[in-house]
């Protein structure tokens, strides 16, 4: 038995089974656009999304309970009409440090 995969550290006090596996799914759809609202309602892992111009049509931010749920979401995206799905795992979240202003002498 292997240890669970935790790429984004859980906050202290979070119970097991939290959505600790974070990923970004970049999706290209076919001639019919994917219905973001339906995907978000069907999969609790979908946290937010962006419609894009460029190589991908849609970017979904995912928070999954584990690799099994991530695979299930990717398979469902293909069934929903995605022609290409690229999944990138989030290793850690970056937030800008507060800017310290110094008085001018």
Secondary structure, DSSP 8 states (H G I E B T S, - for coil): ------SS---TT--TTS--EEEEEEEEE-SS---HHHHHHH-TTEEEEEE-SSS-SEEEEEEESSHHHHHHHHHHHHHTTEEEEEEEE----------------
